[in-house]
């Protein structure tokens, strides 16, 4: 499947970083639908159907690019809840952060993240990292999510 039909969820509180991610995924040749969330609560509410209509997100292939340092609920807690969900567990999660912390990296890996990218401070390096991510997403198999969690 590669990334055809994959919705890319971006949980990033910094508008500039979110815009760079989207722009550079596009430059890398990805034309996937993207959905942006500004904090951990927003993305969890979407994924678990805690919205006004209570509907779960559409069934399909999704990939989450998740910032670690966000307001309300941080990325590590979001990752933990996703990987504890039978329905969401197969979704690839790529952690991004501007703060290099080996303990955070280890915790994310222990929880089951698929990749971890440090946002370089220099613009060119950040663009390069996001472009590389786009090329990675173009060849990785992203599983479809089932309709409900069912028994854990």
N, C-alpha and C positions, 0 to 999 in steps of 0.2 A: 504494500500500500504506500510506503514512503509517507509523504505528507499530503498526498491528494486526499481531500475530504477531511483533513485534520483541522480542528479548531484550536488555535493557539490562545490560551488564556495567559494574560500578563498581569501579575499582581505586583505592582510597583507604585509606591507612594510619590515618587519624584516624577513630575510631569516631563521634565527634560529627558530623564533616563528612559521613560516609557516611550517617548517619541523616537528616541534614538534606536531603541530595540525594534520598533515597528519599521522605521525607515530602513534600517540596515538588514533586517530580514528580507524586506522587499528587494533591496539591492543585491542580496544573495540569490535572488530568483524565486523566493517564496511568495505566493499570492494567496495564502491561506486567510480565512476569516480570523480576525483577532478580536478578543474581548478584553477590555481593560478594567481592572479593579484597583482601587486606591488604598485598600488596607486588607488585612487578613480576614476581618469579619465579612466584608463584601464578598470575597471569593468563597468563603465557607458557606455563607447564606445561599449563594448561587448553586454551589455543588450539592448541598444537602436539601435544597428546595425550601429553604426558610425565607420565602419571598411572600409578597401579598397574595399571590395565587396558590402558593404551596406546591407548585409543580417542580419536579426534578428537572434538571437541564435535559435537553434532547439527548436521546441515546445516540452515541457515535464516538468517533475517535477524538480525544482531546489530549492536549499536552499543556502542562503548566510551567511557565517561567515565573519563579517565585523569589521575590526579594526577601532576605532574612530580616532586615531591620525595617519594620513597618509599625504604624500606630495601631492601637486597639488590640490586635492579635498579631504576634510576630510570625514570621515565615516558618520557624521551627515548629511552633504549635500547629500551624496550618498543615505542614507536612505530616506531623504525628497523626492528626485526625484523618487525613486522607489515607494514610497507610494502614490505619486501623479499620477502615471501611472496606468490606468485602467487594462492594461495587466499585469503589474508586481506586483501590489498591493497584490495579494494573496500569493506571494512568502514569505516564512518565512525568517526573517532576525534576526540573532543572533549577537549582538554587543559584541565585546571584546576590552578591553583596559588594559594597565598596570597602568593607572592613575585613582584612585578612585575619581570621582568628582560627588557629588550628583546632581548638576545642569545638567551635561551631561546625567546622568541616567534618570532624569525626562524628559529632552528634547527628548531622544530616545524613552521613553515610550509614550510621547505625540504624537510623529510622527508615532508610530505603530510598534516598534520593538517587536519581539516575546519573546526575552530573552536578558539578559545583563549579561556578565561574566567578572569579573575583573581577569586579568592574575596575579596570585600570583607571587611574586618575587622568591620564593623558587621553585626550579625545581620540587620537589616531589608534591607540592601543584598544580602546573600548570599541571603536568601530570594527577593528580587526577581530576582536573576540566575538562580537555579535554576528559578524559575517561568517566566521568559522562555525558558530552555533547554527546558523541557517543552513550551511552545507551539511552539517551533521543531521539536522532534522530531515533533510531531503532524502537520506538513505536509511533512516531508522524505521523500524516497523512499530506503528502505534496501534495498540489494541483498541477495539471498540468497548465501550462500557455497557454493562447489562442494565436492565430496567430498574432493579431494586437491590437493596443490600441483602435482604433475606437473612437467614441465620449467620451469625458471625462464626 
